Amino acid sequence: MSLTAQVNAKMAGKRDPKLDKEAQEWIEAILGEKFPAVPYEDALKDGIILCKLMNKLQPGAIPKITTKGGGFALRENAAVFCNAAHKYGVPDNELFQTVDLFEKKNIAQVTMTIHALGRYAQKNGYQGPTLGVRLAEENKREFSEEQLRAGSAVIGLQAGYNKGANQSGQSFGTSRHM
């Protein structure tokens, strides 16, 4: 098997059809339209559906969606989508590369980006259909100086005196006679 075939097989092995299906159903629910009768990755390939999705989550996020032209022009949709998703809050490590989608190099990463977008949509207050779990929110606490001083007087459970770890009364560093 050639190296390219090995790499492609490994990438295909990362895909989870269940996650792909959840992502597709979420997109369809938000857009109010079904995917074309083609495989998941083919429906997303030109980036048009992803750009429409981003505009539903954040109106005006992508002002111009390319619908005509050759591969290079349509490929730009995926890049524009990723830029808009990043501005929306999706971290760089959860975004796919254009080649991942357009050349079907890593569809699992594309699906991961869509799931990340679903989490950030909830965080950003989107009230429509949800995908995945809600991101945890920061629960920052402020303590007064008085509270901090009171806490320093508390003896923790493991701060008690027990004559060292060996229970024999000997200190660390001394050898035991046998």
CNS distance restraints for C-alpha pairs under 8 A (distance, minus, plus):
assign (resid   1 and name CA) (resid   5 and name CA) 6.21 0.50 0.50
assign (resid   1 and name CA) (resid   6 and name CA) 6.53 0.50 0.50
assign (resid   2 and name CA) (resid   6 and name CA) 6.26 0.50 0.50
assign (resid   3 and name CA) (resid   7 and name CA) 6.15 0.50 0.50
assign (resid   4 and name CA) (resid   8 and name CA) 6.11 0.50 0.50
assign (resid   5 and name CA) (resid   9 and name CA) 6.04 0.50 0.50
assign (resid   6 and name CA) (resid  10 and name CA) 6.19 0.50 0.50
assign (resid   7 and name CA) (resid  11 and name CA) 6.21 0.50 0.50
assign (resid   8 and name CA) (resid  12 and name CA) 6.09 0.50 0.50
assign (resid   8 and name CA) (resid 105 and name CA) 7.11 0.50 0.50
assign (resid   9 and name CA) (resid  13 and name CA) 6.14 0.50 0.50
assign (resid  10 and name CA) (resid  14 and name CA) 6.70 0.50 0.50
assign (resid  11 and name CA) (resid  15 and name CA) 7.14 0.50 0.50
assign (resid  11 and name CA) (resid 105 and name CA) 7.33 0.50 0.50
assign (resid  11 and name CA) (resid 106 and name CA) 5.95 0.50 0.50
assign (resid  11 and name CA) (resid 107 and name CA) 7.99 0.50 0.50
assign (resid  11 and name CA) (resid 108 and name CA) 7.50 0.50 0.50
assign (resid  12 and name CA) (resid 106 and name CA) 7.49 0.50 0.50
assign (resid  12 and name CA) (resid 107 and name CA) 7.83 0.50 0.50
assign (resid  12 and name CA) (resid 108 and name CA) 7.67 0.50 0.50
assign (resid  14 and name CA) (resid 108 and name CA) 6.17 0.50 0.50
assign (resid  15 and name CA) (resid  20 and name CA) 7.87 0.50 0.50
assign (resid  15 and name CA) (resid 107 and name CA) 7.03 0.50 0.50
assign (resid  15 and name CA) (resid 108 and name CA) 4.78 0.50 0.50
assign (resid  16 and name CA) (resid  20 and name CA) 6.44 0.50 0.50
assign (resid  16 and name CA) (resid 108 and name CA) 7.25 0.50 0.50
assign (resid  17 and name CA) (resid  21 and name CA) 6.08 0.50 0.50
assign (resid  18 and name CA) (resid  22 and name CA) 6.22 0.50 0.50
assign (resid  19 and name CA) (resid  23 and name CA) 6.14 0.50 0.50
assign (resid  19 and name CA) (resid 111 and name CA) 6.98 0.50 0.50
assign (resid  20 and name CA) (resid  24 and name CA) 6.16 0.50 0.50
assign (resid  20 and name CA) (resid  40 and name CA) 7.41 0.50 0.50
assign (resid  20 and name CA) (resid 108 and name CA) 7.97 0.50 0.50
assign (resid  20 and name CA) (resid 111 and name CA) 5.97 0.50 0.50
assign (resid  21 and name CA) (resid  25 and name CA) 6.09 0.50 0.50
assign (resid  22 and name CA) (resid  26 and name CA) 6.12 0.50 0.50
assign (resid  22 and name CA) (resid 131 and name CA) 7.45 0.50 0.50
assign (resid  23 and name CA) (resid  27 and name CA) 6.23 0.50 0.50
assign (resid  23 and name CA) (resid 111 and name CA) 6.64 0.50 0.50
assign (resid  23 and name CA) (resid 114 and name CA) 6.37 0.50 0.50
assign (resid  23 and name CA) (resid 115 and name CA) 6.55 0.50 0.50
assign (resid  23 and name CA) (resid 131 and name CA) 7.29 0.50 0.50
assign (resid  24 and name CA) (resid  28 and name CA) 6.11 0.50 0.50
assign (resid  24 and name CA) (resid  35 and name CA) 7.69 0.50 0.50
assign (resid  24 and name CA) (resid  40 and name CA) 7.30 0.50 0.50
assign (resid  25 and name CA) (resid  29 and name CA) 6.08 0.50 0.50
assign (resid  26 and name CA) (resid  30 and name CA) 6.29 0.50 0.50
assign (resid  26 and name CA) (resid 129 and name CA) 6.70 0.50 0.50
assign (resid  26 and name CA) (resid 130 and name CA) 7.00 0.50 0.50
assign (resid  26 and name CA) (resid 131 and name CA) 6.33 0.50 0.50
assign (resid  27 and name CA) (resid  31 and name CA) 6.05 0.50 0.50
assign (resid  27 and name CA) (resid  53 and name CA) 6.62 0.50 0.50
assign (resid  28 and name CA) (resid  32 and name CA) 5.54 0.50 0.50
assign (resid  28 and name CA) (resid  33 and name CA) 5.29 0.50 0.50
assign (resid  28 and name CA) (resid  34 and name CA) 5.34 0.50 0.50
assign (resid  28 and name CA) (resid  35 and name CA) 6.82 0.50 0.50
assign (resid  29 and name CA) (resid  33 and name CA) 7.13 0.50 0.50
assign (resid  29 and name CA) (resid 129 and name CA) 6.70 0.50 0.50
assign (resid  30 and name CA) (resid  53 and name CA) 7.13 0.50 0.50
assign (resid  30 and name CA) (resid  56 and name CA) 7.23 0.50 0.50
assign (resid  30 and name CA) (resid 128 and name CA) 6.94 0.50 0.50
assign (resid  30 and name CA) (resid 129 and name CA) 6.49 0.50 0.50
assign (resid  31 and name CA) (resid  52 and name CA) 7.43 0.50 0.50
assign (resid  31 and name CA) (resid  53 and name CA) 6.52 0.50 0.50
assign (resid  31 and name CA) (resid  56 and name CA) 7.24 0.50 0.50
assign (resid  35 and name CA) (resid  40 and name CA) 7.83 0.50 0.50
assign (resid  35 and name CA) (resid  43 and name CA) 6.40 0.50 0.50
assign (resid  36 and name CA) (resid  43 and name CA) 6.23 0.50 0.50
assign (resid  38 and name CA) (resid  42 and name CA) 6.18 0.50 0.50
assign (resid  38 and name CA) (resid  43 and name CA) 6.14 0.50 0.50
assign (resid  39 and name CA) (resid  43 and name CA) 6.35 0.50 0.50
assign (resid  40 and name CA) (resid  44 and name CA) 6.51 0.50 0.50
assign (resid  41 and name CA) (resid  45 and name CA) 5.87 0.50 0.50
assign (resid  41 and name CA) (resid 101 and name CA) 7.20 0.50 0.50
assign (resid  41 and name CA) (resid 104 and name CA) 7.08 0.50 0.50
assign (resid  41 and name CA) (resid 107 and name CA) 6.79 0.50 0.50
assign (resid  42 and name CA) (resid  46 and name CA) 7.90 0.50 0.50
assign (resid  43 and name CA) (resid  49 and name CA) 7.63 0.50 0.50
assign (resid  44 and name CA) (resid  48 and name CA) 7.11 0.50 0.50
assign (resid  44 and name CA) (resid  49 and name CA) 6.10 0.50 0.50
assign (resid  44 and name CA) (resid  50 and name CA) 6.81 0.50 0.50
assign (resid  44 and name CA) (resid 101 and name CA) 7.52 0.50 0.50
assign (resid  45 and name CA) (resid 101 and name CA) 5.75 0.50 0.50
assign (resid  45 and name CA) (resid 102 and name CA) 5.15 0.50 0.50
assign (resid  45 and name CA) (resid 104 and name CA) 7.89 0.50 0.50
assign (resid  46 and name CA) (resid  71 and name CA) 7.99 0.50 0.50
assign (resid  46 and name CA) (resid  74 and name CA) 5.26 0.50 0.50
assign (resid  46 and name CA) (resid  75 and name CA) 6.12 0.50 0.50
assign (resid  46 and name CA) (resid  77 and name CA) 6.78 0.50 0.50
assign (resid  46 and name CA) (resid  78 and name CA) 7.17 0.50 0.50
assign (resid  46 and name CA) (resid 102 and name CA) 6.88 0.50 0.50
assign (resid  47 and name CA) (resid  51 and name CA) 6.17 0.50 0.50
assign (resid  47 and name CA) (resid  74 and name CA) 6.92 0.50 0.50
assign (resid  47 and name CA) (resid  75 and name CA) 7.02 0.50 0.50
assign (resid  47 and name CA) (resid  76 and name CA) 7.95 0.50 0.50
assign (resid  47 and name CA) (resid  77 and name CA) 4.88 0.50 0.50
assign (resid  47 and name CA) (resid  78 and name CA) 4.81 0.50 0.50
assign (resid  47 and name CA) (resid  81 and name CA) 7.41 0.50 0.50
assign (resid  48 and name CA) (resid  52 and name CA) 6.23 0.50 0.50
assign (resid  48 and name CA) (resid  65 and name CA) 6.65 0.50 0.50
assign (resid  48 and name CA) (resid  66 and name CA) 7.29 0.50 0.50
assign (resid  48 and name CA) (resid  67 and name CA) 6.90 0.50 0.50
assign (resid  48 and name CA) (resid  74 and name CA) 7.98 0.50 0.50
assign (resid  48 and name CA) (resid  77 and name CA) 6.42 0.50 0.50
assign (resid  48 and name CA) (resid  78 and name CA) 7.99 0.50 0.50
assign (resid  49 and name CA) (resid  53 and name CA) 6.13 0.50 0.50
assign (resid  50 and name CA) (resid  54 and name CA) 6.25 0.50 0.50
assign (resid  50 and name CA) (resid  78 and name CA) 7.42 0.50 0.50
assign (resid  50 and name CA) (resid  81 and name CA) 6.43 0.50 0.50
assign (resid  51 and name CA) (resid  55 and name CA) 6.27 0.50 0.50
assign (resid  51 and name CA) (resid  62 and name CA) 6.57 0.50 0.50
assign (resid  51 and name CA) (resid  65 and name CA) 6.69 0.50 0.50
assign (resid  51 and name CA) (resid  77 and name CA) 6.72 0.50 0.50
assign (resid  51 and name CA) (resid  78 and name CA) 7.68 0.50 0.50
assign (resid  51 and name CA) (resid  80 and name CA) 7.67 0.50 0.50
assign (resid  51 and name CA) (resid  81 and name CA) 5.48 0.50 0.50
assign (resid  52 and name CA) (resid  56 and name CA) 6.30 0.50 0.50
assign (resid  53 and name CA) (resid  57 and name CA) 6.38 0.50 0.50
assign (resid  54 and name CA) (resid  58 and name CA) 5.97 0.50 0.50
assign (resid  54 and name CA) (resid  59 and name CA) 7.54 0.50 0.50
assign (resid  54 and name CA) (resid  61 and name CA) 6.62 0.50 0.50
assign (resid  54 and name CA) (resid  62 and name CA) 7.23 0.50 0.50
assign (resid  54 and name CA) (resid  81 and name CA) 6.95 0.50 0.50
assign (resid  54 and name CA) (resid  84 and name CA) 7.26 0.50 0.50
assign (resid  54 and name CA) (resid  85 and name CA) 7.21 0.50 0.50
assign (resid  55 and name CA) (resid  59 and name CA) 4.48 0.50 0.50
assign (resid  55 and name CA) (resid  60 and name CA) 5.69 0.50 0.50
assign (resid  55 and name CA) (resid  61 and name CA) 5.50 0.50 0.50
assign (resid  55 and name CA) (resid  62 and name CA) 6.16 0.50 0.50
assign (resid  57 and name CA) (resid 121 and name CA) 6.86 0.50 0.50
assign (resid  57 and name CA) (resid 126 and name CA) 6.72 0.50 0.50
assign (resid  61 and name CA) (resid  84 and name CA) 6.16 0.50 0.50
assign (resid  62 and name CA) (resid  80 and name CA) 7.14 0.50 0.50
assign (resid  62 and name CA) (resid  81 and name CA) 7.37 0.50 0.50
assign (resid  62 and name CA) (resid  84 and name CA) 6.97 0.50 0.50
assign (resid  65 and name CA) (resid  77 and name CA) 6.50 0.50 0.50
assign (resid  66 and name CA) (resid  73 and name CA) 6.77 0.50 0.50
assign (resid  66 and name CA) (resid  74 and name CA) 6.00 0.50 0.50
assign (resid  66 and name CA) (resid  76 and name CA) 7.73 0.50 0.50
assign (resid  66 and name CA) (resid  77 and name CA) 6.47 0.50 0.50
assign (resid  67 and name CA) (resid  74 and name CA) 6.87 0.50 0.50
assign (resid  68 and name CA) (resid  73 and name CA) 7.52 0.50 0.50
assign (resid  68 and name CA) (resid  74 and name CA) 7.10 0.50 0.50
assign (resid  69 and name CA) (resid  73 and name CA) 5.59 0.50 0.50
assign (resid  69 and name CA) (resid  74 and name CA) 6.53 0.50 0.50
assign (resid  70 and name CA) (resid  74 and name CA) 6.41 0.50 0.50
assign (resid  71 and name CA) (resid  75 and name CA) 5.78 0.50 0.50
assign (resid  72 and name CA) (resid  76 and name CA) 6.52 0.50 0.50
assign (resid  73 and name CA) (resid  77 and name CA) 7.58 0.50 0.50
assign (resid  74 and name CA) (resid  78 and name CA) 7.73 0.50 0.50
assign (resid  75 and name CA) (resid  79 and name CA) 7.06 0.50 0.50
assign (resid  75 and name CA) (resid  98 and name CA) 6.90 0.50 0.50
assign (resid  75 and name CA) (resid 102 and name CA) 6.53 0.50 0.50
assign (resid  76 and name CA) (resid  80 and name CA) 6.15 0.50 0.50
assign (resid  77 and name CA) (resid  81 and name CA) 6.02 0.50 0.50
assign (resid  78 and name CA) (resid  82 and name CA) 6.22 0.50 0.50
assign (resid  78 and name CA) (resid  98 and name CA) 5.66 0.50 0.50
assign (resid  78 and name CA) (resid 101 and name CA) 7.68 0.50 0.50
assign (resid  78 and name CA) (resid 102 and name CA) 7.99 0.50 0.50
assign (resid  79 and name CA) (resid  83 and name CA) 6.25 0.50 0.50
assign (resid  79 and name CA) (resid  97 and name CA) 7.63 0.50 0.50
assign (resid  79 and name CA) (resid  98 and name CA) 5.88 0.50 0.50
assign (resid  80 and name CA) (resid  84 and name CA) 6.20 0.50 0.50
assign (resid  81 and name CA) (resid  85 and name CA) 6.04 0.50 0.50
assign (resid  82 and name CA) (resid  86 and name CA) 6.07 0.50 0.50
assign (resid  82 and name CA) (resid  95 and name CA) 6.45 0.50 0.50
assign (resid  82 and name CA) (resid  96 and name CA) 7.30 0.50 0.50
assign (resid  83 and name CA) (resid  87 and name CA) 6.33 0.50 0.50
assign (resid  84 and name CA) (resid  88 and name CA) 6.14 0.50 0.50
assign (resid  85 and name CA) (resid  89 and name CA) 6.46 0.50 0.50
assign (resid  85 and name CA) (resid  90 and name CA) 5.65 0.50 0.50
assign (resid  85 and name CA) (resid 117 and name CA) 6.81 0.50 0.50
assign (resid  86 and name CA) (resid  90 and name CA) 4.74 0.50 0.50
assign (resid  86 and name CA) (resid  91 and name CA) 6.09 0.50 0.50
assign (resid  86 and name CA) (resid  92 and name CA) 6.73 0.50 0.50
assign (resid  86 and name CA) (resid  95 and name CA) 7.68 0.50 0.50
assign (resid  88 and name CA) (resid 120 and name CA) 7.38 0.50 0.50
assign (resid  89 and name CA) (resid 120 and name CA) 6.32 0.50 0.50
assign (resid  90 and name CA) (resid  94 and name CA) 6.66 0.50 0.50
assign (resid  90 and name CA) (resid  95 and name CA) 7.13 0.50 0.50
assign (resid  90 and name CA) (resid 113 and name CA) 7.80 0.50 0.50
assign (resid  90 and name CA) (resid 116 and name CA) 6.31 0.50 0.50
assign (resid  90 and name CA) (resid 117 and name CA) 6.17 0.50 0.50
assign (resid  90 and name CA) (resid 120 and name CA) 6.59 0.50 0.50
assign (resid  91 and name CA) (resid  95 and name CA) 6.86 0.50 0.50
assign (resid  94 and name CA) (resid 109 and name CA) 7.50 0.50 0.50
assign (resid  94 and name CA) (resid 112 and name CA) 6.55 0.50 0.50
assign (resid  94 and name CA) (resid 113 and name CA) 5.40 0.50 0.50
assign (resid  94 and name CA) (resid 116 and name CA) 6.75 0.50 0.50
assign (resid  95 and name CA) (resid 109 and name CA) 7.25 0.50 0.50
assign (resid  95 and name CA) (resid 110 and name CA) 7.32 0.50 0.50
assign (resid  95 and name CA) (resid 112 and name CA) 7.66 0.50 0.50
assign (resid  95 and name CA) (resid 113 and name CA) 5.09 0.50 0.50
assign (resid  96 and name CA) (resid 100 and name CA) 6.24 0.50 0.50
assign (resid  96 and name CA) (resid 101 and name CA) 7.58 0.50 0.50
assign (resid  96 and name CA) (resid 109 and name CA) 5.50 0.50 0.50
assign (resid  96 and name CA) (resid 110 and name CA) 5.39 0.50 0.50
assign (resid  96 and name CA) (resid 113 and name CA) 6.34 0.50 0.50
assign (resid  97 and name CA) (resid 101 and name CA) 7.17 0.50 0.50
assign (resid  98 and name CA) (resid 102 and name CA) 6.04 0.50 0.50
assign (resid  99 and name CA) (resid 103 and name CA) 5.25 0.50 0.50
assign (resid  99 and name CA) (resid 104 and name CA) 7.02 0.50 0.50
assign (resid  99 and name CA) (resid 105 and name CA) 6.44 0.50 0.50
assign (resid 100 and name CA) (resid 104 and name CA) 5.35 0.50 0.50
assign (resid 100 and name CA) (resid 105 and name CA) 4.41 0.50 0.50
assign (resid 100 and name CA) (resid 106 and name CA) 4.52 0.50 0.50
assign (resid 100 and name CA) (resid 107 and name CA) 6.17 0.50 0.50
assign (resid 100 and name CA) (resid 109 and name CA) 7.26 0.50 0.50
assign (resid 100 and name CA) (resid 110 and name CA) 6.99 0.50 0.50
assign (resid 101 and name CA) (resid 105 and name CA) 6.53 0.50 0.50
assign (resid 101 and name CA) (resid 106 and name CA) 6.67 0.50 0.50
assign (resid 101 and name CA) (resid 107 and name CA) 6.07 0.50 0.50
assign (resid 101 and name CA) (resid 110 and name CA) 6.50 0.50 0.50
assign (resid 106 and name CA) (resid 110 and name CA) 6.85 0.50 0.50
assign (resid 107 and name CA) (resid 111 and name CA) 6.27 0.50 0.50
assign (resid 108 and name CA) (resid 112 and name CA) 6.18 0.50 0.50
assign (resid 109 and name CA) (resid 113 and name CA) 6.20 0.50 0.50
assign (resid 110 and name CA) (resid 114 and name CA) 6.44 0.50 0.50
assign (resid 111 and name CA) (resid 115 and name CA) 6.25 0.50 0.50
assign (resid 112 and name CA) (resid 116 and name CA) 6.12 0.50 0.50
assign (resid 113 and name CA) (resid 117 and name CA) 6.09 0.50 0.50
assign (resid 114 and name CA) (resid 118 and name CA) 6.25 0.50 0.50
assign (resid 115 and name CA) (resid 119 and name CA) 6.48 0.50 0.50
assign (resid 115 and name CA) (resid 131 and name CA) 6.41 0.50 0.50
assign (resid 115 and name CA) (resid 132 and name CA) 6.62 0.50 0.50
assign (resid 116 and name CA) (resid 120 and name CA) 6.31 0.50 0.50
assign (resid 117 and name CA) (resid 121 and name CA) 5.97 0.50 0.50
assign (resid 118 and name CA) (resid 122 and name CA) 6.58 0.50 0.50
assign (resid 118 and name CA) (resid 130 and name CA) 6.31 0.50 0.50
assign (resid 118 and name CA) (resid 131 and name CA) 4.86 0.50 0.50
assign (resid 118 and name CA) (resid 132 and name CA) 6.56 0.50 0.50
assign (resid 119 and name CA) (resid 123 and name CA) 6.44 0.50 0.50
assign (resid 119 and name CA) (resid 130 and name CA) 7.79 0.50 0.50
assign (resid 119 and name CA) (resid 131 and name CA) 6.55 0.50 0.50
assign (resid 119 and name CA) (resid 132 and name CA) 6.19 0.50 0.50
assign (resid 119 and name CA) (resid 133 and name CA) 6.38 0.50 0.50
assign (resid 119 and name CA) (resid 134 and name CA) 5.61 0.50 0.50
assign (resid 119 and name CA) (resid 135 and name CA) 6.08 0.50 0.50
assign (resid 120 and name CA) (resid 124 and name CA) 5.94 0.50 0.50
assign (resid 120 and name CA) (resid 134 and name CA) 7.99 0.50 0.50
assign (resid 120 and name CA) (resid 135 and name CA) 7.29 0.50 0.50
assign (resid 121 and name CA) (resid 125 and name CA) 6.37 0.50 0.50
assign (resid 121 and name CA) (resid 126 and name CA) 5.24 0.50 0.50
assign (resid 121 and name CA) (resid 130 and name CA) 7.86 0.50 0.50
assign (resid 122 and name CA) (resid 126 and name CA) 5.32 0.50 0.50
assign (resid 122 and name CA) (resid 127 and name CA) 7.30 0.50 0.50
assign (resid 122 and name CA) (resid 130 and name CA) 6.86 0.50 0.50
assign (resid 122 and name CA) (resid 134 and name CA) 6.17 0.50 0.50
assign (resid 122 and name CA) (resid 135 and name CA) 7.69 0.50 0.50
assign (resid 123 and name CA) (resid 134 and name CA) 6.81 0.50 0.50
assign (resid 123 and name CA) (resid 135 and name CA) 6.38 0.50 0.50
assign (resid 143 and name CA) (resid 147 and name CA) 5.96 0.50 0.50
assign (resid 143 and name CA) (resid 148 and name CA) 6.48 0.50 0.50
assign (resid 144 and name CA) (resid 148 and name CA) 6.35 0.50 0.50
assign (resid 145 and name CA) (resid 149 and name CA) 6.17 0.50 0.50
assign (resid 146 and name CA) (resid 150 and name CA) 6.18 0.50 0.50
assign (resid 147 and name CA) (resid 151 and name CA) 6.19 0.50 0.50
assign (resid 148 and name CA) (resid 152 and name CA) 6.41 0.50 0.50
assign (resid 149 and name CA) (resid 153 and name CA) 6.93 0.50 0.50
assign (resid 150 and name CA) (resid 154 and name CA) 7.25 0.50 0.50
assign (resid 155 and name CA) (resid 159 and name CA) 6.15 0.50 0.50
assign (resid 155 and name CA) (resid 160 and name CA) 7.40 0.50 0.50
assign (resid 156 and name CA) (resid 160 and name CA) 7.47 0.50 0.50
assign (resid 162 and name CA) (resid 167 and name CA) 6.93 0.50 0.50
assign (resid 163 and name CA) (resid 167 and name CA) 6.16 0.50 0.50
assign (resid 163 and name CA) (resid 168 and name CA) 7.45 0.50 0.50
assign (resid 163 and name CA) (resid 169 and name CA) 5.20 0.50 0.50
assign (resid 163 and name CA) (resid 170 and name CA) 7.31 0.50 0.50
assign (resid 163 and name CA) (resid 171 and name CA) 7.56 0.50 0.50
assign (resid 164 and name CA) (resid 168 and name CA) 7.93 0.50 0.50
assign (resid 164 and name CA) (resid 169 and name CA) 6.73 0.50 0.50
assign (resid 164 and name CA) (resid 170 and name CA) 7.11 0.50 0.50
assign (resid 164 and name CA) (resid 171 and name CA) 6.27 0.50 0.50
assign (resid 164 and name CA) (resid 172 and name CA) 7.18 0.50 0.50
assign (resid 166 and name CA) (resid 170 and name CA) 7.24 0.50 0.50
assign (resid 170 and name CA) (resid 174 and name CA) 7.08 0.50 0.50
